[in-house]
Amino acid sequence: EHSSKSYKSTLAFIKIDEVLAKAIKETTVMPKPGNKNQSKFEKLILMSHKIEGIGTIKLTVGILRSNKDKVQYGLTALKPDQTIKEEKKKASQK
């Protein structure tokens, strides 16, 4: 539906198998209130994995309210100066 904002995010998707196998959990956050796309989730798990030549990849996994299944919600290549903690802090300020 949406094109990638960054070519590195497109490259990250090519490495999805590696990211899914090796990502480590960074934190768990609540869905943003009023965000229709996140409303079906009770929690979002933010994970990360570094890939040479691409950088840090953020994998967001949603836990469905209905049956507690875990679903990939997002895959993004972070900018070199970004961390998941900074992303979380920005989100909480909105």
Buried (B, 14 or more C-beta within 10 A) or exposed (E): EEEBEEEBBBBBEEBEEEBBEBBEEBEEBEBBEEEEEBEBBEBBBBBBBEBEEBBBBBBBBBBEEEEEEEEEBBBBBBEEEBBBEEBBEEEEEE
